[in-house]
Amino acid sequence: MNTEAHLAIGWILAHAGGQETRRFRQLVVISALASDIDVLAIFGGTQTYARYHHTIGHNVFFSFLLSGVCVLLYRQKPWKMALFSQLGFYTHYFGDYFFTRFPIQFFWPMSYRTYIYSYRIGLDHPINLVFGYLSFLSFILMAMWFKRTPMELISPKLDERIVNLFRKKTLICHLCGRGASEKCSRCEQATCMRHGKITRRFEIICLECSSAIVEPGPA
């Protein structure tokens, strides 16, 4: 299964946990993606990749380690975190079990026995392409429902800017009177995107506040 599908499943699972924090959502999504850490074996060459892909990060012992780290990072609800990190791991495991050609060594390094669905489906199979399209559709639908996207996991401010692009413009820009969905981070007045700009920290600042900023002169 491709990365965007694992991400989409993890994102959906993170919201199935109820109204939890951003840290909770981060860890659940990470648990759905972390198994692919063994793709780093590609730097050792094709033989190393073939030997260790679906091995180091796709075994039951890795799942326990993963959940242990997640619980340490989210101690507010340890049992819930343990459950959802395990669910995240197994969404990845079964996604790869059914929808890739690489066999999985589930009990590595205690056993080298491999497991794979008898009808091997490659990443180039049409069903994985469909999963890819459905993944992006799920991001859009969840953004409409929850007012957030997976970009929140990296930058909440950038995520807010993305979501606000599609919000109904219920505010009135204080500079031109047009509809707006943003507020200046400095004066907190409504600002349309024609009269505002995004800073390096992904905040909105209106043209008035921007022009009022005095650039430091040479020492």
Phi, psi and omega in degrees: 000141183284162186300318183296330178288318176299319179297315181297317180295317178297321180294318177294316180298320180299325179277340176291345179281001179091195184279076179261180184277168176300322179299319178300312181297320178302311185291324178294317178295318177301319180296333178277347182249335193300333182302332181283011173300335181285357174290344177297345177298344180298334179290346176268003180106168184295324179292319178295320179298313180297330182281322189249348176291136186068027179236293186298318184258003185242027181245164185296328181289325175295323180297321178293317178298317180300312180295323178298316179294318180298318180295320178298328182271350180217080187273355181298317180225076188299319183290323177293319179295318179299317181296311185287331175289325175292318177298320178300314179301316185283338171295323178290314182302308184286332173298317178285327180298317185268335191235027170221171179262347182283126175291153184247131176263086190293331182252018177297140006265008180287332181215145180256013178294138182253153180228136177197148177298138186300326177265093187288128181245120181281165179295340179271002179293145180306328181294327177288331174293318177298317178300323179297312178296319179295328179297311180293326175296320179295324178298319181292313182296319180288329176295323178292323185276312186261353181061040174203157178234170177300344177298338177303330182295334181259312184213103178302324180294314178296320177300317179298321179296317180297312181297320182294338176299332185250002176287154173292134183280090182266354180258166179241122180300129183284354180258328183230348178084000177282166178296147181214156177233008181236159173235143178296134182288347181260303182267349178062024174266150180300138184218127174280166184287345175288332183243027177216161177221158182265129180278177179296338177268013179061035173256157178264134176227130183285165184295326179298311180292327180294318181287340180279346180288124180267118178289136179295136181277175180294144181290000000 
